Amino acid sequence: MIGCVWLLIAQPVIRAQHTSSEPDGVASLKKLDLAHLMDLEVTSVSRRPEKLSDTASAIQVITGEDIRRSGARDLPEALRLADNLDVAQQNSHDWNISARGFNTDLANKLLVLMDGRTVYSPLFSGVFWDQQDYLLEDIDRIEVISGPGGALWGANAVNGVINIISKRASETQGAFIEAGGGTELKDFTGVRYGGTLAPGVYFRVYGKYFEWDDGVVANGSSVSNAWRMGRGGFRIDAEGKAQTTLTLQGDYYQGSENLATGGTSKVDGNNILGRWTQVVSEDSEMSLQLYYDRTHLSLPKAGTAFLPAGTFKDDLDTYDLDFQQHFSPNPHHQDVWGLGYRFTRDVVGNAPVLEFRPAHLEQNLFSGFVQDEMKLAEKFSLTLGSKLEHNDYTGIEIEPSARGQWNFRSDEMIWAAVSRAVRTPSRIDRDLFQPTGLPAPFPASILNGGPDFESETVIAYEVGYRAQIDARVAGSVSAFYNDYDNVRSTTPAAAGFPSFGFPLVFHNNLEGESYGVEVSAEYHVLDWWRLHGGYTFLKTHLRVKAGQVDFSNAHNETADPQQQFSVRSSMDLGGSVEFDAGLRWVDRLQINDGPTVGTVPSYFELDIRVGWHPTKDLEFSIVGQNLLHDRHPEYGFPTATREEVERSVHGKLTWRY
C-alpha cells in the first residue's frame, strides 16, 4: 500500500504575473514558479544556507504565504501544513505536536526554535504551545525536519526540529492591521508598523490580541476553558555596507486560560535576543547570538480527599550564548562549527498535590559541534559531524551523524543517513514528587522522579528521494527505522500492604523501534491552481526490557496515528478572489490511562478559506474550520470529560499600507 502512494500536494497558487489587486507582501512570492520554490534557501539541516532541492533530509518548508492562504490563526494551526508532523488539539488552548511518534501530553522529542531561541521547557523537555506565537504576517518560513538533528542542534532534537524564522525588518515596512472574529475564535486583532531609523537600519513593532471561546465535551455540554492572550514586540536590523548585520528583537506576552478542572491558569513572559553576523567572503560567514528568556506559569491544581487545592507556579530564566562559523577551505569541503553555553534558573512554587524537589534549580549546559561536508565525486557528497554536550544531569553526551547524498541528475537526488540523538532528563524525570497526603505507613507519594534517570537514546537510519519531475510536479519520499533505548518507564514500588505498588518511579526500562514512510508532492495544475498532498505511515513497537517492569506496559510514551493523509487545493479565481481548501484524514490512535488503553477514533476534516482583494492594500477573508463535524476528539482518554474540537467560522479584514 505504501509503495503505491504518491500524493499531490497543495500549496498557495502562484500566478506568473502580478496584478494591481495583489497585496504587496505576497507579490514577490507569487511570481515564482516551481523551480524557484525548490531553490528556496533553508538553514536548519546544515546550519548554513542551502537550496531546498539539495537538502539531504526529510525537510518541509511552510512559507508565510502558505500560512496566509490557509487561514491559520496560531502557530499550531500553521504547523498542520507540514505533512511530516502530527498535530493533535486537546482543547481551545492545548496541543500535542510531534514528528515520528511519541505525541503524548509530555511529548519531549521535538526541538523547537523561534529565530534561534530554543523554546522547550526544562520541566518536561517539551513545548508549552499556548505560549509560543508571532504575528503570523511576519513569519518568513517554518522549516520542519522529521528525523534526528542532534549532531547540530543538540539534546531533545530526537525525532525532529522545527525552526520558525521571521522576516527581516526591511521586509515589513509600512503599516499592517488585521481584525476579525467568529464562532470559536471570538475576536482578534493585530497591528504592525515598520520604518527606518537611519540609512540601512530598519525596525518594526507589533501587537496582537485574541480570545477563544469555551470548548465542549462529547454530549455538547460547554466546558469553561476560554483563552485570552496579548503579545507585543519589536525587531531592529542594521544591515551594514561591510556585510555586517546586527539584529535586536524582543517579545512580551501575557494571557489567561480557564481550566475545565476549575480556576484560571495565567502565563506571561518576555525575551530579548541580539545577533551579530559577519559575511567574510562568499564561502565564509560567522555569527554570535545572545538571548535572555523569562517565562512564568501559574497553574491552579485541584485538591484531593487528603490534600487541599493550591496553585503550582514556575519561573524560568534562560541565558544562552551561541557562536558558529561556516566556511569552505577548498572547493571540496563545506565546514561549520560552533560553541554554546546555556544557563537556566528554575524556581518552582509547589502546590499541595504537585511538587518538584528541589524547588530551586540552576543548571549549566556547555556544547560544541563540528560538521564537514565532503564532495567525494562530482555528484556524490558525504557529511560527517557531531555535537558534544555536557549537562548537569548525565554529564557528557555525544550525538554523531553521517549523511550521504547522490545528485544523479540535476533535478533528482537520493540521500541516506545514520544518526544518534539523545533526550536528556527533564525535571519531571528526576525531581517530580506527587504527594498522597496519607499518614505513615502508607506511601507519601504517588509518582516520583528517578534520581538515576538516564538519557533516552535513538539510533536512526534514514533514506530519501527528492525530485522535480517536470516544470509542474515535484515531490519527495523518505523512509526511516529508529532504534530506541532507555525510554522512560514507571516502575512500581514493592507490592503489598500498605504501599500497593506506590509510589511509581520513573526509570529507563523501555526499549523498542519505530519505522515508517513520509511522502509529499506538489502539482501546479495550471498557473492559477496548485495542489499539495502528503501521507505518513508510522509503526512503533515499545516493550519492557527483559527482567524489568513498567506500570503502563509500555503504553505511556506513545499516542500516535498509524497513518495520516492530507490534500490541499489553492486557486486564484477571477475578480481578485482566492479559494483554498484543505482535507485531512487522521487514523485512530491508542492512548493509555495507566495500564488501561483507550482509543481516539479516526476522522476526516475540511477547512475552507475564501479571500477577496478589492484593492492591493485591502483583503477580506472568511475561514471555515473542521466543517465536516459539529465536533470531534483529536486526543484524550475516552471519558465523559474528554474535550472535543468544534466546527468554527471566522472572518478577517486586513489592511496594508
C-alpha positions as CSV (number, residue, x, y, z in Angstrom):
1,M,0.0,0.0,0.0
2,I,2.8,2.4,0.9
3,G,4.7,1.8,-2.3
4,C,1.8,3.0,-4.4
5,V,1.2,6.2,-2.5
6,W,2.2,9.3,-4.4
7,L,0.1,12.2,-3.4
8,L,-0.3,15.6,-5.0
9,I,0.2,18.4,-2.6
10,A,-1.5,21.7,-2.3
11,Q,0.2,25.0,-1.5
12,P,-0.8,28.5,-2.5
13,V,-1.3,29.2,-6.1
14,I,1.4,31.4,-7.7
15,R,0.4,33.5,-10.7
16,A,3.0,34.2,-13.3
17,Q,2.1,37.9,-13.3
18,H,1.3,40.4,-10.6
19,T,-2.0,42.4,-10.8
20,S,-2.8,45.6,-9.1
21,S,-5.1,43.9,-6.7
22,E,-2.4,41.6,-5.1
23,P,-1.1,42.6,-1.7
24,D,2.4,43.9,-1.7
25,G,3.7,41.4,0.8
26,V,2.6,38.5,-1.5
27,A,3.5,39.7,-5.0
28,S,7.2,38.6,-5.0
29,L,6.4,35.0,-4.0
30,K,3.5,34.7,-6.3
31,K,5.8,35.4,-9.3
32,L,8.0,32.3,-8.5
33,D,7.5,29.1,-10.5
34,L,8.0,25.6,-9.0
35,A,11.7,25.6,-9.9
36,H,12.3,28.8,-7.9
37,L,10.4,27.4,-5.0
38,M,12.6,24.3,-4.9
39,D,15.6,26.7,-4.8
40,L,14.4,28.4,-1.6
41,E,17.2,28.5,0.9
42,V,16.9,26.6,4.2
43,T,19.3,26.6,7.1
44,S,18.1,24.1,9.7
45,V,19.7,20.9,8.2
46,S,23.3,22.1,8.0
47,R,23.1,25.5,9.9
48,R,24.1,27.3,6.7
49,P,22.1,28.4,3.7
50,E,21.4,25.6,1.1
51,K,18.8,25.0,-1.6
52,L,15.8,23.0,-0.5
53,S,16.2,20.8,-3.6
54,D,19.8,19.9,-2.5
55,T,19.0,19.2,1.1
56,A,19.7,15.6,2.2
57,S,17.0,15.4,4.9
58,A,13.3,14.9,5.4
59,I,12.5,18.6,5.5
60,Q,9.4,20.5,4.6
61,V,9.1,24.3,4.4
62,I,5.9,26.3,5.3
63,T,6.1,29.7,3.8
64,G,4.5,32.9,5.1
65,E,2.2,32.8,2.0
66,D,1.2,29.2,2.8
67,I,0.1,30.4,6.3
68,R,-1.8,33.3,4.9
69,R,-3.7,31.2,2.4
70,S,-4.5,28.5,5.0
71,G,-6.4,30.9,7.3
72,A,-4.4,29.6,10.3
73,R,-4.7,31.8,13.4
74,D,-1.8,30.5,15.5
75,L,1.4,28.5,15.2
76,P,-0.1,25.0,15.9
77,E,-2.7,25.6,13.2
78,A,0.1,26.7,10.8
79,L,2.1,23.6,11.7
80,R,-0.8,21.4,10.3
81,L,0.6,22.4,6.9
82,A,3.6,20.2,7.5
83,D,2.8,16.7,6.3
84,N,5.6,15.2,8.4
85,L,4.1,16.4,11.8
86,D,1.3,15.0,14.0
87,V,-0.8,17.9,15.4
88,A,-3.5,17.0,17.8
89,Q,-5.6,19.7,19.5
90,Q,-6.8,18.8,23.1
91,N,-8.9,21.9,23.8
92,S,-9.0,25.6,22.9
93,H,-5.5,26.2,24.3
94,D,-3.6,23.0,24.4
95,W,-2.0,21.0,21.6
96,N,0.3,17.9,21.2
97,I,2.8,18.2,18.3
98,S,5.5,15.7,17.4
99,A,7.3,14.1,14.5
100,R,7.6,10.3,14.0
101,G,5.7,9.4,17.1
102,F,5.7,9.9,20.9
103,N,3.0,12.5,20.7
104,T,1.7,12.4,24.3
105,D,0.9,15.0,27.0
106,L,4.6,15.1,27.8
107,A,5.8,15.0,24.2
108,N,9.5,15.6,24.5
109,K,11.4,14.5,21.4
110,L,11.0,17.6,19.2
111,L,13.3,20.6,19.3
112,V,11.6,24.0,18.5
113,L,13.4,27.2,17.8
114,M,12.0,30.7,17.2
115,D,14.5,32.9,15.4
116,G,17.3,30.9,17.0
117,R,15.8,30.9,20.5
118,T,15.1,27.4,21.9
119,V,11.6,27.3,23.5
120,Y,11.3,23.9,25.1
121,S,10.7,23.8,28.9
122,P,13.2,22.1,31.2
123,L,10.2,21.0,33.3
124,F,9.4,18.2,30.8
125,S,11.6,18.7,27.7
126,G,8.6,19.7,25.7
127,V,6.9,22.9,24.5
128,F,4.1,24.9,26.0
129,W,2.4,25.6,22.6
130,D,-0.1,28.1,24.2
131,Q,2.9,30.4,25.0
132,Q,4.5,30.4,21.5
133,D,3.3,32.9,19.0
134,Y,4.2,35.6,16.5
135,L,2.1,37.9,14.3
136,L,1.8,35.3,11.6
137,E,2.1,38.0,8.9
138,D,5.7,38.5,10.0
139,I,6.8,34.8,9.6
140,D,9.1,34.3,6.6
141,R,9.1,30.5,6.8
142,I,8.9,27.5,9.1
143,E,11.4,24.7,8.4
144,V,10.2,21.3,9.7
145,I,12.7,18.4,9.8
146,S,11.5,15.0,10.7
147,G,14.4,12.8,12.0
148,P,17.2,13.4,14.4
149,G,19.0,16.8,14.5
150,G,21.2,16.2,17.5
151,A,24.5,16.5,15.6
152,L,23.9,20.2,15.1
153,W,21.1,21.2,17.5
154,G,21.8,19.0,20.5
155,A,19.7,17.2,23.0
156,N,16.0,16.8,22.5
157,A,16.2,17.0,18.7
158,V,15.5,13.3,18.7
159,N,12.6,12.9,16.2
160,G,12.7,16.3,14.6
161,V,13.4,20.1,14.6
162,I,11.0,23.0,14.0
163,N,12.7,26.2,13.1
164,I,10.4,29.3,12.9
165,I,12.1,32.2,11.1
166,S,10.6,35.7,11.0
167,K,11.1,38.2,8.2
168,R,13.8,40.9,8.4
169,A,12.6,44.3,9.5
170,S,13.4,45.6,6.0
171,E,10.8,43.2,4.6
172,T,8.0,44.5,6.9
173,Q,8.0,48.3,6.2
174,G,4.8,50.3,6.4
175,A,1.6,49.6,8.3
176,F,-0.3,46.4,8.7
177,I,-3.7,46.0,10.5
178,E,-5.9,42.9,10.9
179,A,-9.1,42.3,12.8
180,G,-11.9,39.8,12.9
181,G,-13.8,37.3,14.9
182,G,-16.2,34.4,14.7
183,T,-17.8,31.5,16.4
184,E,-14.9,29.9,18.4
185,L,-12.2,32.5,17.8
186,K,-14.4,35.2,19.2
187,D,-12.3,38.2,18.3
188,F,-8.7,39.0,17.4
189,T,-6.7,42.0,16.2
190,G,-3.1,42.6,15.2
191,V,-1.1,45.7,14.3
192,R,2.4,46.2,13.0
193,Y,4.4,49.2,11.8
194,G,7.8,49.2,10.2
195,G,10.1,52.1,9.3
196,T,13.7,53.3,9.0
197,L,15.8,54.6,11.9
198,A,18.8,55.5,9.8
199,P,20.2,54.5,6.4
200,G,20.4,50.7,6.5
201,V,18.7,50.5,9.9
202,Y,15.2,49.1,9.8
203,F,12.7,48.4,12.6
204,R,9.2,47.1,13.2
205,V,6.9,47.0,16.3
206,Y,3.8,44.8,16.6
207,G,1.0,43.9,18.9
208,K,-1.8,41.3,18.8
209,Y,-4.6,40.0,21.0
210,F,-7.2,37.2,20.7
211,E,-9.9,35.4,22.7
212,W,-11.1,31.9,22.2
213,D,-14.5,30.7,23.4
214,D,-15.2,27.8,25.8
215,G,-15.0,24.3,24.5
216,V,-17.3,21.3,24.6
217,V,-17.3,17.6,25.6
218,A,-18.9,14.8,23.6
219,N,-22.5,15.4,24.7
220,G,-22.3,19.1,23.6
221,S,-22.0,20.5,27.2
222,S,-19.9,23.6,27.5
223,V,-16.5,23.4,29.3
224,S,-15.1,26.5,30.9
225,N,-11.7,26.8,29.1
226,A,-11.8,30.2,27.3
227,W,-8.4,31.5,26.4
228,R,-7.2,35.1,26.1
229,M,-3.7,36.3,25.1
230,G,-2.0,39.6,24.3
231,R,1.5,39.9,22.8
232,G,3.8,42.6,21.6
233,G,7.4,43.0,20.4
234,F,9.9,44.6,18.1
235,R,12.8,43.9,15.7
236,I,15.7,46.1,14.5
237,D,18.0,45.1,11.7
238,A,21.1,47.1,10.9
239,E,22.4,46.0,7.5
240,G,25.9,47.4,7.2
241,K,27.8,48.0,3.9
242,A,30.7,45.9,5.2
243,Q,28.4,42.8,5.0
244,T,27.8,43.0,8.7
245,T,24.3,42.6,10.1
246,L,23.1,43.4,13.6
247,T,19.7,42.2,14.9
248,L,18.0,43.1,18.1
249,Q,14.5,41.7,18.8
250,G,12.2,41.0,21.7
251,D,8.7,40.0,22.7
252,Y,6.4,40.2,25.7
253,Y,3.2,38.2,26.3
254,Q,0.5,37.8,28.9
255,G,-2.5,35.5,28.9
256,S,-5.0,33.6,30.9
257,E,-6.7,30.2,30.4
258,N,-9.8,28.9,32.1
259,L,-9.4,25.3,33.2
260,A,-12.1,22.6,33.0
261,T,-10.9,21.4,36.4
262,G,-11.6,24.9,37.9
263,G,-9.7,28.1,38.2
264,T,-7.7,30.1,35.7
265,S,-4.1,29.5,34.6
266,K,-2.0,32.6,34.0
267,V,1.1,32.9,31.9
268,D,3.4,35.7,31.0
269,G,7.0,36.1,29.7
270,N,9.5,38.2,27.8
271,N,12.6,37.6,25.8
272,I,15.3,39.7,24.1
273,L,17.8,38.4,21.5
274,G,20.8,40.0,19.8
275,R,22.7,38.6,16.9
276,W,25.8,39.8,15.0
277,T,26.5,38.3,11.6
278,Q,29.6,38.9,9.5
279,V,30.0,37.7,6.0
280,V,33.7,37.2,5.5
281,S,33.5,36.0,1.9
282,E,31.2,34.3,-0.5
283,D,32.0,31.0,1.3
284,S,32.5,32.1,4.8
285,E,30.3,33.6,7.5
286,M,30.3,33.8,11.3
287,S,27.7,34.8,13.8
288,L,27.4,35.4,17.6
289,Q,24.0,35.3,19.3
290,L,22.9,36.0,22.8
291,Y,19.4,35.9,24.3
292,Y,17.6,36.1,27.6
293,D,14.2,34.4,28.0
294,R,11.9,34.6,31.1
295,T,8.6,32.6,31.5
296,H,6.1,32.5,34.3
297,L,3.3,29.9,34.8
298,S,0.6,30.0,37.5
299,L,-1.5,26.8,37.4
300,P,-4.3,26.0,39.8
301,K,-4.4,22.4,41.0
302,A,-7.5,20.8,42.4
303,G,-7.3,19.2,45.8
304,T,-7.9,15.5,46.8
305,A,-9.6,13.8,49.7
306,F,-6.4,14.2,51.7
307,L,-4.8,17.4,50.3
308,P,-6.2,20.9,49.7
309,A,-6.3,22.7,46.4
310,G,-3.4,25.1,45.6
311,T,-1.5,26.8,42.8
312,F,1.6,25.5,41.2
313,K,4.0,28.2,40.0
314,D,7.1,28.1,37.8
315,D,9.5,30.9,37.0
316,L,12.2,30.1,34.4
317,D,15.1,32.3,33.4
318,T,17.3,31.2,30.5
319,Y,20.6,32.8,29.3
320,D,22.0,31.5,26.1
321,L,25.2,32.3,24.2
322,D,25.9,30.7,20.8
323,F,28.8,31.2,18.2
324,Q,29.1,29.5,14.9
325,Q,31.1,29.8,11.7
326,H,30.8,28.2,8.3
327,F,33.5,28.3,5.7
328,S,34.9,26.5,2.7
329,P,38.6,25.7,3.0
330,N,38.6,24.4,-0.6
331,P,36.2,23.5,-3.4
332,H,35.7,20.0,-1.9
333,H,34.7,20.9,1.7
334,Q,32.0,22.9,3.4
335,D,32.6,23.2,7.1
336,V,30.6,24.5,10.0
337,W,31.5,24.6,13.7
338,G,30.3,26.3,16.8
339,L,30.3,26.6,20.6
340,G,27.5,27.3,23.0
341,Y,26.7,27.9,26.7
342,R,23.3,28.0,28.4
343,F,22.4,28.8,32.0
344,T,18.9,28.2,33.4
345,R,17.4,29.1,36.7
346,D,14.1,27.4,37.5
347,V,12.2,28.4,40.6
348,V,9.0,26.4,41.5
349,G,6.3,27.3,43.9
350,N,5.0,23.9,44.9
351,A,1.3,23.1,45.3
352,P,0.0,20.6,47.9
353,V,-0.6,18.0,45.1
354,L,2.4,18.7,42.9
355,E,6.0,19.3,43.9
356,F,9.5,19.5,42.5
357,R,12.4,18.7,44.8
358,P,14.5,20.8,44.9
359,A,12.2,23.8,44.2
360,H,15.1,26.0,43.1
361,L,17.4,24.5,40.5
362,E,20.2,26.1,38.5
363,Q,21.8,24.2,35.5
364,N,24.6,24.7,33.0
365,L,24.9,23.4,29.5
366,F,28.1,23.5,27.6
367,S,28.2,22.4,23.9
368,G,30.3,22.3,20.8
369,F,29.7,20.9,17.3
370,V,31.6,20.4,14.0
371,Q,30.4,19.2,10.6
372,D,32.3,18.7,7.3
373,E,30.5,18.2,4.0
374,M,32.9,16.5,1.6
375,K,32.4,16.4,-2.1
376,L,33.9,12.9,-2.9
377,A,32.8,12.9,-6.6
378,E,31.0,15.3,-9.0
379,K,27.6,14.0,-8.0
380,F,28.3,12.5,-4.5
381,S,29.0,14.1,-1.2
382,L,29.4,12.8,2.4
383,T,28.7,14.8,5.5
384,L,30.1,13.8,8.9
385,G,29.5,15.7,12.1
386,S,28.8,15.5,15.8
387,K,27.7,17.6,18.8
388,L,29.3,17.2,22.2
389,E,27.3,18.5,25.2
390,H,27.8,18.5,28.9
391,N,24.7,18.8,31.2
392,D,24.4,18.7,35.0
393,Y,22.2,15.5,35.0
394,T,24.1,13.0,32.9
395,G,27.5,14.6,32.1
396,I,28.8,14.3,28.5
397,E,26.6,13.3,25.6
398,I,27.8,12.6,22.1
399,E,25.5,12.9,19.1
400,P,27.2,11.9,15.8
401,S,25.7,11.8,12.3
402,A,26.8,10.6,8.9
403,R,24.8,11.6,5.8
404,G,25.4,10.9,2.1
405,Q,23.7,12.3,-1.0
406,W,23.8,11.4,-4.7
407,N,22.6,14.0,-7.1
408,F,22.5,11.6,-10.0
409,R,20.6,14.2,-12.1
410,S,20.3,18.0,-11.8
411,D,16.7,17.7,-10.5
412,E,16.9,14.3,-8.7
413,M,18.6,13.2,-5.5
414,I,18.9,10.2,-3.3
415,W,20.2,10.6,0.3
416,A,20.8,8.3,3.3
417,A,21.8,9.0,6.9
418,V,22.5,7.3,10.2
419,S,22.4,9.4,13.4
420,R,22.5,9.2,17.2
421,A,20.4,11.6,19.3
422,V,19.6,11.8,23.0
423,R,16.7,13.2,25.1
424,T,18.4,14.3,28.3
425,P,16.5,14.1,31.7
426,S,13.9,16.9,32.5
427,R,12.9,18.0,35.9
428,I,9.9,15.7,35.8
429,D,12.1,12.7,35.2
430,R,14.4,13.5,38.1
431,D,12.7,15.9,40.5
432,L,9.0,15.2,40.5
433,F,7.1,14.4,43.7
434,Q,3.4,13.9,43.8
435,P,2.2,13.7,47.5
436,T,-0.7,11.4,48.6
437,G,-1.3,13.3,51.9
438,L,-1.7,9.9,53.6
439,P,-0.1,9.2,57.0
440,A,2.6,6.6,57.6
441,P,2.9,3.8,57.0
442,F,1.1,4.5,53.7
443,P,3.2,5.8,50.8
444,A,3.9,9.5,50.9
445,S,3.7,10.0,47.1
446,I,2.0,8.6,44.0
447,L,4.7,9.3,41.4
448,N,8.3,10.3,41.8
449,G,11.2,11.3,39.5
450,G,14.0,8.8,39.4
451,P,17.3,10.1,40.8
452,D,19.3,7.8,38.5
453,F,17.2,8.5,35.3
454,E,19.4,8.4,32.3
455,S,19.2,10.0,28.8
456,E,16.9,8.3,26.3
457,T,18.7,7.4,23.1
458,V,17.9,6.7,19.5
459,I,19.9,5.3,16.6
460,A,18.1,6.4,13.4
461,Y,18.5,5.1,9.9
462,E,17.0,7.1,7.0
463,V,16.8,7.1,3.3
464,G,15.1,9.5,1.0
465,Y,14.4,10.7,-2.6
466,R,13.6,14.2,-3.8
467,A,12.9,15.3,-7.4
468,Q,11.4,17.9,-9.6
469,I,9.8,15.6,-12.1
470,D,8.9,18.4,-14.6
471,A,8.1,22.1,-14.6
472,R,4.8,21.4,-12.7
473,V,5.5,18.4,-10.5
474,A,7.9,17.9,-7.6
475,G,7.9,15.5,-4.6
476,S,9.8,13.6,-2.0
477,V,9.7,10.3,-0.1
478,S,11.6,9.3,2.9
479,A,11.7,6.1,4.9
480,F,13.2,5.6,8.4
481,Y,13.9,3.0,11.1
482,N,14.6,4.2,14.7
483,D,16.1,2.0,17.4
484,Y,15.3,3.4,20.9
485,D,16.8,2.6,24.2
486,N,16.4,3.7,27.8
487,V,12.9,5.1,27.1
488,R,11.0,6.4,30.2
489,S,9.0,3.9,32.3
490,T,7.1,4.0,35.5
491,T,8.2,1.3,37.9
492,P,6.0,0.4,40.9
493,A,7.5,0.1,44.4
494,A,7.3,-3.2,46.2
495,A,3.9,-4.7,46.2
496,G,1.7,-5.4,49.2
497,F,0.2,-3.6,52.1
498,P,0.4,-0.7,52.7
499,S,2.2,0.5,49.6
500,F,0.1,-1.3,46.9
501,G,2.9,-0.7,44.4
502,F,3.2,3.1,45.1
503,P,5.0,5.3,44.6
504,L,5.6,4.8,40.9
505,V,9.2,5.9,40.0
506,F,10.5,7.0,36.6
507,H,13.2,4.6,35.2
508,N,14.6,3.7,31.8
509,N,13.0,0.3,31.5
510,L,11.7,0.5,27.9
511,E,13.2,-0.1,24.5
512,G,11.9,-0.6,21.0
513,E,11.8,0.5,17.5
514,S,9.7,2.5,15.0
515,Y,9.6,2.6,11.3
516,G,7.7,4.5,8.6
517,V,7.4,6.4,5.4
518,E,6.7,10.0,4.6
519,V,5.5,11.1,1.1
520,S,4.8,14.6,-0.2
521,A,4.4,16.1,-3.7
522,E,3.3,19.3,-5.4
523,Y,1.5,19.8,-8.6
524,H,1.0,23.1,-10.4
525,V,-2.1,22.0,-12.4
526,L,-2.4,25.5,-14.0
527,D,-0.8,28.8,-13.4
528,W,-3.7,29.7,-11.1
529,W,-4.2,26.3,-9.4
530,R,-1.9,24.3,-7.2
531,L,-2.4,21.0,-5.4
532,H,-0.5,19.8,-2.5
533,G,-0.7,16.5,-0.6
534,G,1.0,14.3,1.9
535,Y,0.9,10.9,3.5
536,T,2.7,9.4,6.5
537,F,2.9,5.9,7.8
538,L,4.2,5.1,11.3
539,K,4.6,1.9,13.3
540,T,6.0,1.9,16.8
541,H,6.9,-1.1,18.9
542,L,7.9,-0.3,22.5
543,R,8.4,-3.1,25.1
544,V,9.6,-3.6,28.6
545,K,13.2,-4.7,28.9
546,A,13.8,-8.3,29.9
547,G,13.6,-8.6,33.7
548,Q,12.2,-5.1,34.2
549,V,8.7,-3.7,35.0
550,D,6.5,-0.9,33.7
551,F,3.2,0.0,35.2
552,S,1.7,1.0,31.9
553,N,3.1,-2.0,30.0
554,A,5.0,0.3,27.6
555,H,1.8,2.3,26.5
556,N,2.5,5.6,28.3
557,E,5.0,7.1,25.9
558,T,3.1,6.8,22.6
559,A,-0.3,8.1,21.4
560,D,0.2,8.3,17.6
561,P,-1.9,7.6,14.5
562,Q,-0.5,4.9,12.3
563,Q,-1.5,6.8,9.1
564,Q,-2.2,10.4,8.1
565,F,-3.3,11.9,4.8
566,S,-3.9,15.4,3.6
567,V,-4.8,17.2,0.3
568,R,-4.9,21.0,-0.1
569,S,-6.0,23.0,-3.1
570,S,-5.4,26.7,-3.8
571,M,-6.9,28.6,-6.6
572,D,-6.7,32.2,-7.8
573,L,-10.1,32.9,-9.3
574,G,-11.2,35.9,-11.3
575,G,-12.2,39.1,-9.6
576,S,-9.2,39.0,-7.3
577,V,-10.8,36.1,-5.4
578,E,-8.7,33.3,-3.7
579,F,-10.2,29.9,-2.8
580,D,-8.3,27.5,-0.6
581,A,-9.5,24.1,0.7
582,G,-7.7,21.5,2.8
583,L,-8.9,18.0,3.6
584,R,-7.1,15.8,6.1
585,W,-7.6,12.3,7.5
586,V,-6.1,11.1,10.7
587,D,-6.1,7.4,11.7
588,R,-7.3,6.3,15.1
589,L,-4.8,6.4,17.9
590,Q,-4.5,4.5,21.2
591,I,-4.0,6.3,24.4
592,N,-3.5,5.0,27.9
593,D,-4.8,5.7,31.3
594,G,-2.4,3.8,33.5
595,P,-2.5,0.1,32.4
596,T,-5.8,0.7,30.5
597,V,-5.7,1.5,26.8
598,G,-8.4,3.7,25.1
599,T,-9.0,4.9,21.6
600,V,-9.4,8.2,19.8
601,P,-11.3,7.5,16.6
602,S,-10.1,8.3,13.2
603,Y,-11.6,11.4,11.5
604,F,-11.8,13.4,8.3
605,E,-11.9,17.2,8.4
606,L,-12.2,20.0,5.9
607,D,-11.0,23.6,6.1
608,I,-12.0,26.3,3.6
609,R,-10.9,29.9,3.0
610,V,-12.3,32.5,0.6
611,G,-10.3,35.7,0.2
612,W,-11.1,38.8,-1.8
613,H,-8.7,41.7,-2.6
614,P,-10.8,44.8,-3.7
615,T,-7.5,46.8,-3.8
616,K,-3.9,45.8,-3.4
617,D,-3.9,47.1,0.2
618,L,-7.2,45.6,1.4
619,E,-8.2,41.9,1.9
620,F,-11.4,40.4,3.2
621,S,-11.5,36.6,4.0
622,I,-13.8,34.1,5.6
623,V,-12.4,30.8,7.0
624,G,-14.3,27.7,8.0
625,Q,-12.5,25.1,10.0
626,N,-13.4,21.5,10.9
627,L,-16.5,21.7,8.7
628,L,-17.4,18.0,8.4
629,H,-18.5,17.6,12.0
630,D,-20.1,19.6,14.8
631,R,-17.2,18.4,16.9
632,H,-14.7,15.6,17.1
633,P,-11.9,14.5,19.5
634,E,-8.3,14.6,18.5
635,Y,-6.7,13.5,21.8
636,G,-7.6,12.2,25.2
637,F,-8.6,9.1,27.0
638,P,-12.3,8.3,26.3
639,T,-14.2,9.6,29.3
640,A,-17.2,11.9,29.7
641,T,-14.8,14.8,30.3
642,R,-12.7,14.4,27.1
643,E,-12.9,17.7,25.2
644,E,-13.6,17.9,21.5
645,V,-12.7,20.3,18.7
646,E,-15.7,22.2,17.3
647,R,-16.6,23.4,13.8
648,S,-15.8,27.1,13.6
649,V,-16.1,30.0,11.2
650,H,-14.4,33.4,11.4
651,G,-13.9,36.4,9.2
652,K,-10.9,38.7,8.8
653,L,-10.2,42.2,7.5
654,T,-6.6,43.0,6.6
655,W,-5.2,46.4,5.5
656,R,-1.6,47.1,4.4
657,Y,-0.1,50.4,3.7
